[in-house]
Amino acid sequence: MRTEVESVLGRYCSVALTYEGPGFLEYVVTGGSAEPVFPEVFRELVRAGYQPILIRRDGQEVVRVFRVGVGGFGRATYYALAVATVAAIAFTGYLNSLSFLECLGRATGVTLPTTLFTISVLVPLALHELGHFVVSRATGTPTPLPLFIPAPVVSPLGTFGAVIAVRFLPRDRRTLALLGLSGPAVGTVASLVAMLATLRLSPILRPEELTCPEVTPIGFVPVATYLALRAGLVPVRESEIVLLHPAALASMILLLIHFANLLPIGQLDGGHVVRSLTTMEVHRAISVAVPLALIALAVLLPAYRWLGFFAILAILIGGFRPHVGYANQVSRLTAGEKAAFASLYVLLLTLTAPVSI
């Protein structure tokens, strides 16, 4: 390990070994600076299965290197789960479409709403993961394919989304911000397009025209949907109701899921963004305060009980562990980058936030 690591570091700066342990090396930079060349150092070391971390201690740059290794599931596992997820989404769309047609008194025509439902779920989900994947690969981080999670019947979308099992820290602050924003940004845009397109397919009816035994009213929608309704995208009068097309309902659920994922908690995408803009201590304080606030909101307003449940789930999964952040801990964001990342983050949170109707 030492020979391989030093052959990489020696090409970019002068270093002296200060500590060696099982799977761990620490060097102090004695000549030049590792910060300007860290992207190259990072790319070469992670490709070989090592995690470099650059810190500043007592006015000196210190490079720490951990053995991580590269691995993951076989490609057959990724492909099998992807196929199973598509099938689960389509099956869920089929069931939702049957209920939708029953309320309209129709016995045929299930293929189109099922197809639109499947597309409205699958495309934003795939683009979300693609956003993360592209940023990781562009910064030289070995990144496995996303693991899609099929969940027929138990999930209203037929899936619990997907995860990418990244073994390495993001390269620097900027990379962490881009990782946190890229997936939600492209996924939200795709869900917005699907929502606007399929909301117009939702029939406007008088209550007595419904032929199904029961219809569940929706008490809240994403802000983007609320704005579309206020803009007259669906011209509904006071005595009428909008029977949501299955694809429109799926798009709205996805937007709300994007909101939950953007919350500044732990290792969620929103947590990554906030960590890139703040310190570990500030991020940890926010990660504690936000779930507690959501639980209180769920107690006061039962309509938002799902957010309280999500907050508890986030605590159980991630706890209150500190967010280490990124490999180059000397890196900084420019004022322009901070403003751009913060503005995009607030915009995405605002568009996907639930609002009562």
ABEGO torsion letter per residue (X at the ends): XAAAAAAAAAAABBBBBABBBBGBBBBBBABEBAAAAAAAAAAAAAAAGBBBBBBBBGGBBBBBBBBAEBBEBBAAAAAAAAAAAAAAAAAAAAAAAAAAAAAAGBABGAAAAAAAAAAAAAAAAAAAAAAAAAAAAAAGBBBBBBBBBBBBGABAAGBAEBBBBBABBBABAAAAAAAAAAAAAAAAAAAAAAAAAAAAABBBBBAAABABABBBBBABBBAAAAAAAAAGABBBBAABBBBBBAAAAAAAAAAAAAAAAABBBEABAAAAAAAAABBAAAAAAAAAAAAAAAAAAAAABAAAAAAAAAAAAAAAAAEABBBAGBABAABBBBAAAAAAAAAAAAAAAAAABBBBX
